[in-house]
């Protein structure tokens, strides 16, 4: 999928496939496995692996690794289920690590 060139977007740093529109960004204050990460409401051009339970900084979650459909690089994960009520807002949302994406189109 290609996002409109008129929109600010995030793309895969490795192959430049579009990943998300800036309007889908929920939070910039997340921690990935390898550094800072962003939480998105929805993404494009991303595949999803099998869900597994992981103990993250905010408690136990069921998550599935996500990867770029184009170059197959692991980008982060999708929150499938949160077991603590305060974390339920993350369900169905996506984490992409900053080291795997680049800003494109009209950021200046």
URVENUR-V476848 format. One record per pair of residues at least 24 apart in sequence whose ideal C-beta (glycine too) atoms are under 7 Angstrom apart, sorted by sequence separation. I is the first residue (numbers start at 1). J is the second residue. D is the distance in Angstrom with one decimal. If there is no record, write none. Layout:
I:J:D
I:J:D
This chain:
19:43:5.5
20:44:6.9
45:69:4.8
59:83:6.5
19:44:6.6
45:70:6.4
59:84:4.7
75:100:4.7
18:44:5.8
19:45:6.2
31:57:6.0
61:87:6.9
18:45:5.8
19:46:6.6
73:100:6.2
17:45:4.7
59:87:6.0
66:94:6.2
46:75:6.7
51:80:4.5
58:87:5.6
48:78:5.7
37:76:5.9
3:44:6.8
1:44:4.3
1:45:5.7
32:76:5.7
17:68:5.7
43:94:4.9
17:69:6.8
41:93:6.2
15:68:6.4
17:70:4.0
40:93:6.6
14:68:6.9
39:93:5.6
40:94:4.6
15:70:4.7
12:68:4.6
15:71:4.0
39:95:5.9
40:96:6.4
14:71:5.0
12:70:6.6
37:95:4.9
38:96:5.7
12:71:6.4
14:73:5.1
37:96:6.3
37:97:4.6
38:98:6.7
12:73:6.6
37:98:6.2
35:97:6.2
36:98:4.8
32:95:6.0
34:97:5.8
35:98:6.3
35:99:5.7
30:95:5.8
32:97:3.7
34:99:6.0
26:93:6.5
19:96:6.3
19:101:5.8
13:100:5.6
12:100:6.5
13:101:5.7
12:101:6.5
13:102:4.7
11:101:6.4
10:101:4.6
11:102:5.4
10:103:6.2
11:104:5.1
8:103:6.9
9:104:5.2
9:105:5.4
8:105:5.5
7:105:6.2
8:106:5.3
8:107:5.8
5:105:5.9
